[in-house]
Amino acid sequence: MSVDIVTFGCRLNAFEAEVIRREAEGAGLSDTIVINSCAVTNEAVAQARQSIRKLKRERPGARIVVTGCAAQTQTGMFAEMAEVDRVVGNDDKMRSSAWREARAAFDLGASEKIAVSDIMAVKEMAPHLIDGFASGLPRVFVQVQNGCDHRCTFCIIPFGRGNSRSVPMGAVVDQVRALVERGHAEIVLTGVDLTSYGADLPGTPKLGMLTKQILRHVSELRRLRISSIDSIEADSDLLDAIAEDLRLMPHLHLSLQSGDDLILKRMKRRHTRGDAIAFCDQVRRLRPDIALGADIIAGFPTETEAMFSRSLDLVEECGLTFLHVFPYSPRPGTPAARMPQVASGAIKQRAKRLRLAGEAALLQRLQAEIGATREVLIESDGQGRTEHYLPVAIAGERIGSVVPLRIAGRDGARLTT
């Protein structure tokens, strides 16, 4: 039996799952389940543990390997689980040697479970071209950056991912070109702290320069998309590309986290409420049709109702279409976990109000699309997505094609043609 990957969390984990599959199968592992975990919330860690127990009941003969951010930050907890055969570090999982060592350990019946190296000692990042993406997926990811040098008080991820490191620009361009030649219509640039791209490379190129180089040197690329960014780090080249090249999709997802200046300061964020609003206004002037999304945390420690209301107001003031709402979850070892906590009931109630505001904003944007003609990437037999990442119910179009379609209406949270 093959290696099965169960992935939790971000788009970067989804990309890395394909690397894991390739390296683990190349090492000769079989009948193995790899849990690629996430540590961003307590719930994400709990989901991984529940999944491990469930999978072991369903497939008692399979070996279970845990990797990802939660495996890196809570190694001992996973190693103590009787269902787990091995814990592999977050950088180790990208290396063929780690999977060869895992197979050798299994063959020898070794009792040592832990194969987790010091993530903070990792200084460079090798490019990974994923052969598994050759299956004709319309949209594929290219990892250009990993890790984070910032220390937001709520976030455990730097300790799961290490410090920021980037793939050299030429290697990224080569990867994008190779994927386009295989027929993939849309490429998504992804990383942990994407706008810190290049700070560790010679000449310190920024994300905007990388974006322009891709668009300039891969002329056959139909669509380029950028995953979550930190708006305060967006550089002038990136803004130029947003304004000037229609192949860069008019959709940005922003790491805003709060709309209150004192909470932002306590989070150790580097922007203010005014910075967030000004950035959204600026990109909307450059690309009037742009769709904006954001991550917002509900119930950060010390957040009052008045502070929360300023986050709620950001949905309208920034003109957000997509909202990712995170009920605050204290992560052991982070400064925010030691701050005065908001009652769990208030956190849940605030998260619900944010989600409702997000749902209303999305429906408003969907309604505004009616009558427009959009270039839709066909993702499956039943759905495509517009340039703005809005879902469209479709039928009869070839998967992987990009076709102009007139939006006739909407069916719930999807557009119709």
C-alpha positions in Angstrom: 0.0 0.0 0.0 1.1 3.5 -0.7 2.0 6.4 1.7 -1.2 8.3 2.6 -0.9 12.0 3.8 -3.4 13.6 6.1 -2.8 17.4 6.0 -4.0 20.0 8.4 -3.6 23.8 8.3 -2.2 26.1 5.7 -1.5 26.1 1.9 2.1 25.6 2.6 1.4 22.3 4.4 -0.6 21.3 1.3 2.4 22.0 -0.9 4.7 20.2 1.4 2.5 17.1 1.6 3.4 16.4 -2.0 7.1 16.6 -1.2 6.5 14.2 1.8 4.7 11.7 -0.5 7.5 11.7 -3.0 10.3 11.4 -0.5 8.6 8.8 1.7 7.6 6.6 -1.3 11.0 7.0 -2.8 12.5 5.7 0.5 10.4 2.5 0.1 7.9 3.2 2.8 4.5 1.5 2.4 1.3 1.1 4.4 2.2 4.3 6.2 0.0 7.2 7.2 1.7 10.6 7.6 0.0 13.2 9.7 1.2 16.7 8.5 0.1 18.7 11.5 -0.7 22.3 12.2 0.0 24.2 15.5 -1.7 27.5 14.8 -4.5 26.8 17.4 -5.2 24.3 20.2 -8.0 23.0 18.1 -5.7 22.2 15.2 -3.5 20.1 17.5 -6.5 18.3 19.0 -7.8 17.5 15.5 -4.4 15.9 14.7 -4.5 13.8 17.8 -8.1 12.7 17.1 -7.2 11.8 13.6 -4.3 9.7 14.7 -6.5 7.6 17.1 -9.2 7.2 14.5 -6.8 6.1 11.7 -5.1 3.6 14.0 -8.5 2.0 14.8 -9.4 1.9 11.1 -5.9 0.6 10.0 -4.3 -1.1 12.9 -1.5 -2.5 10.8 -0.4 0.8 9.3 2.5 2.8 10.7 1.7 6.3 11.7 4.3 9.1 11.3 3.6 12.6 12.7 5.3 15.7 11.2 4.5 19.4 10.7 4.4 22.4 13.0 2.7 20.6 16.0 5.2 17.8 15.7 8.0 20.3 15.9 6.6 22.3 18.8 5.0 19.4 20.8 7.3 16.5 20.0 7.1 14.7 23.3 3.3 14.8 23.4 3.0 13.0 20.0 5.9 10.6 20.8 4.0 9.5 23.9 1.0 8.4 21.9 0.9 4.7 21.6 -0.5 5.0 18.1 2.4 6.9 16.8 5.5 5.1 15.4 7.7 8.1 14.6 7.8 11.9 14.9 9.6 13.7 12.1 10.7 17.4 12.3 9.3 20.1 10.2 12.5 20.7 8.2 13.4 17.0 8.3 10.2 16.0 6.5 11.4 17.7 3.3 14.6 15.6 3.2 14.8 12.1 1.7 17.3 11.0 4.4 14.6 11.4 7.1 12.3 9.0 5.3 15.1 6.5 4.6 16.0 6.6 8.3 12.3 6.0 9.2 12.2 3.0 7.0 15.4 1.6 8.5 14.0 2.1 12.0 10.8 0.3 11.1 12.6 -2.6 9.5 14.9 -3.0 12.6 12.0 -2.6 15.0 13.8 0.3 16.7 12.1 1.8 19.7 13.3 5.4 19.2 10.5 7.5 17.8 11.8 11.0 17.6 13.7 12.4 14.6 13.3 16.1 15.1 16.3 18.5 14.5 16.7 22.1 15.7 14.5 24.1 13.4 16.3 27.4 14.5 19.6 26.1 13.1 18.2 25.9 9.5 19.5 28.8 7.5 18.8 27.9 3.8 15.9 26.6 1.8 16.1 24.3 -1.1 13.6 24.5 -3.9 11.3 21.5 -4.4 9.7 20.9 -7.8 6.7 18.6 -7.2 6.3 15.9 -9.9 3.0 14.9 -8.2 1.5 18.1 -9.5 1.8 16.8 -13.1 -1.7 15.2 -12.7 -3.3 18.2 -14.4 -4.4 20.2 -11.4 -5.6 23.6 -12.6 -4.0 25.4 -9.6 -0.7 24.5 -8.0 1.5 26.0 -5.3 5.1 27.1 -5.4 6.8 27.5 -2.0 9.1 30.5 -2.2 9.7 31.2 1.5 9.5 29.5 4.9 9.8 30.5 8.5 9.4 33.9 10.2 11.7 36.4 11.9 8.9 38.2 13.7 7.6 37.2 17.1 3.9 38.1 17.4 2.9 37.4 20.9 0.1 35.0 20.0 2.0 32.9 17.5 3.9 29.6 18.0 4.6 29.2 14.3 8.2 30.6 14.2 9.1 27.8 16.7 7.6 25.3 14.3 9.0 26.7 11.1 12.2 28.4 12.2 13.6 31.7 11.0 12.8 33.2 7.6 14.6 31.8 4.5 13.9 32.1 0.8 14.2 30.1 -2.4 16.6 31.9 -4.8 14.7 33.9 -7.4 16.1 32.0 -10.4 15.0 28.7 -8.9 11.5 30.0 -8.4 11.2 31.2 -12.0 12.5 27.8 -13.2 9.8 26.0 -11.1 7.0 28.2 -12.4 8.2 27.7 -16.0 8.3 24.0 -15.5 4.8 23.9 -14.0 3.4 26.1 -16.8 4.9 23.8 -19.4 3.1 20.9 -17.7 -0.2 22.7 -18.4 -1.0 24.3 -15.0 -3.0 27.5 -15.6 -2.6 29.1 -12.2 0.4 29.3 -9.9 0.1 30.4 -6.3 3.2 31.8 -4.5 3.2 30.6 -0.9 5.2 30.9 2.3 4.9 31.5 6.0 5.8 35.2 5.9 5.6 35.8 2.2 6.4 39.5 2.2 9.7 38.9 4.0 10.9 37.1 0.9 14.4 37.7 -0.1 15.8 39.3 3.1 18.3 36.4 3.4 19.3 36.3 -0.3 22.2 38.2 -2.0 21.0 41.7 -3.0 17.9 41.2 -0.7 15.2 41.1 -3.5 11.7 41.6 -2.4 8.5 39.8 -3.2 7.6 42.5 -5.7 10.8 41.9 -7.7 10.2 38.1 -7.6 6.6 38.7 -8.9 7.8 40.9 -11.7 10.5 38.4 -12.7 8.0 35.6 -12.9 5.6 37.6 -15.0 8.4 38.9 -17.3 10.2 35.6 -17.8 7.3 33.1 -18.0 5.2 34.8 -20.6 3.0 31.7 -21.1 1.8 31.9 -17.5 -2.0 32.5 -17.5 -2.6 33.4 -13.9 -0.3 34.2 -10.9 -1.8 34.4 -7.4 -0.2 35.5 -4.1 -1.2 33.9 -0.8 -1.4 35.7 2.5 0.8 38.8 2.9 1.6 41.3 5.6 0.4 44.6 4.2 3.0 46.7 6.0 5.7 44.9 4.1 4.2 45.2 0.7 6.9 46.9 -1.5 6.5 49.3 -4.4 7.3 46.6 -7.1 4.5 44.5 -5.8 2.1 47.4 -5.9 3.3 48.2 -9.5 2.6 44.6 -10.5 -0.9 44.7 -9.0 -1.6 47.9 -10.9 0.0 46.9 -14.3 -0.2 43.2 -15.0 -3.6 41.6 -15.3 -2.1 38.1 -15.0 -1.5 38.9 -11.3 -4.9 38.0 -9.9 -6.9 40.9 -8.2 -7.1 39.1 -4.9 -5.0 39.6 -1.7 -5.4 38.0 1.7 -4.0 40.2 4.5 -2.7 39.4 7.9 -4.5 42.1 9.9 -5.4 40.2 13.1 -7.1 43.2 14.8 -8.6 46.6 14.2 -7.6 48.1 17.5 -4.3 49.9 17.9 -3.7 48.8 21.5 -4.4 45.2 20.8 -2.2 45.4 17.7 0.6 46.7 20.0 0.1 43.9 22.5 0.1 41.4 19.6 3.5 42.9 18.6 2.2 43.6 15.1 4.0 46.2 13.0 1.0 48.1 11.6 -1.7 50.2 13.0 -5.4 50.3 12.2 -4.8 53.4 10.0 -2.0 51.5 8.1 -4.4 48.7 7.3 -7.2 51.0 6.0 -4.7 53.1 4.0 -3.2 50.0 2.4 -6.7 48.7 1.3 -7.5 52.1 -0.1 -4.3 52.3 -2.0 -4.6 48.9 -3.6 -8.2 49.6 -4.5 -7.1 52.8 -6.3 -4.5 50.7 -8.2 -6.9 47.9 -9.0 -10.5 49.0 -8.4 -12.0 45.5 -8.7 -9.6 43.9 -6.3 -11.0 41.4 -3.7 -9.5 41.6 -0.2 -9.5 39.0 2.5 -8.1 39.1 6.0 -7.2 37.0 9.1 -8.7 38.5 12.3 -8.4 37.1 15.8 -11.5 37.3 18.1 -10.9 37.6 21.8 -7.2 38.3 22.1 -6.2 38.7 25.7 -7.3 42.1 27.3 -9.7 42.7 24.3 -12.7 44.7 25.5 -16.0 44.9 23.6 -15.0 48.4 22.3 -11.7 47.0 21.1 -13.5 44.2 19.4 -16.0 46.5 17.7 -13.0 48.2 15.9 -12.1 44.8 14.5 -15.7 44.3 13.4 -15.7 47.7 11.7 -12.6 46.8 9.6 -14.8 44.5 7.5 -16.6 47.5 6.1 -13.8 50.1 6.4 -11.3 47.9 4.5 -13.9 46.5 2.1 -13.1 42.9 3.0 -14.7 40.1 0.9 -13.2 37.1 2.6 -12.7 36.7 6.3 -10.7 34.0 8.2 -11.8 34.2 11.8 -9.7 32.7 14.5 -11.1 32.5 18.1 -8.1 33.3 20.2 -6.4 30.1 21.5 -3.5 30.4 24.0 -0.4 28.6 22.7 1.9 27.4 25.4 5.2 29.3 25.5 3.9 32.5 23.9 3.7 35.8 25.7 0.0 36.2 25.0 -0.7 33.0 26.9 0.5 34.8 30.1 -1.7 37.9 29.5 -5.2 38.3 31.1 -7.5 36.1 29.1 -11.0 36.9 27.7 -13.8 34.6 28.8 -14.3 31.7 26.4 -17.9 32.5 26.0 -17.1 36.0 24.9 -14.5 34.7 22.5 -17.0 32.4 20.8 -19.6 35.1 20.6 -17.2 37.6 19.1 -16.0 35.0 16.6 -19.6 34.3 15.6 -20.3 38.0 15.0 -17.1 38.3 12.9 -18.1 35.3 10.8 -21.6 36.7 10.2 -20.1 40.0 9.1 -17.8 38.1 6.8 -20.6 36.0 5.3 -22.6 39.2 4.7 -19.7 40.9 3.0 -19.1 37.9 0.7 -22.8 37.7 -0.3 -22.7 41.5 -1.1 -19.7 41.0 -3.3 -21.3 38.0 -5.1 -24.4 40.0 -5.7 -22.3 42.8 -7.2 -20.8 40.4 -9.7 -24.1 39.7 -11.5 -23.9 40.9 -15.0 -20.1 40.9 -15.2 -18.0 38.7 -17.5 -15.2 37.0 -15.6 -12.3 34.8 -16.6 -13.1 31.6 -14.8 -10.5 28.8 -14.0 -12.4 25.5 -14.2 -11.3 23.5 -11.1 -13.7 20.5 -11.4 -16.8 19.3 -13.1 -18.9 21.5 -11.0 -16.9 24.5 -10.0 -14.5 27.2 -11.2 -13.2 30.4 -9.7 -13.0 33.9 -11.0 -9.9 36.1 -11.0 -11.1 37.4 -7.6 -11.3 33.8 -6.2 -15.0 33.8 -6.1 -16.6 30.3 -6.6 -18.7 29.8 -9.7 -21.0 26.8 -10.3 -20.4 25.6 -13.9 -21.0 22.6 -16.1 -19.6 21.3 -19.4 -16.3 23.1 -19.4 -12.9 21.4 -19.6 -11.1 21.2 -16.3 -8.0 23.3 -16.2 -9.2 25.8 -18.9 -9.7 29.5 -18.3 -12.9 30.6 -20.0 -14.8 34.0 -20.1 -18.2 33.5 -18.6 -21.0 36.0 -17.9 -22.3 35.9 -14.3 -26.0 35.5 -14.4 -26.8 35.1 -10.7 -25.9 33.3 -7.5 -26.9 30.2 -5.8 -26.1 30.6 -2.1 -22.4 31.4 -1.7 -21.6 30.5 -5.4 -22.1 32.5 -8.6 -23.9 31.0 -11.5 -23.7 31.5 -15.2 
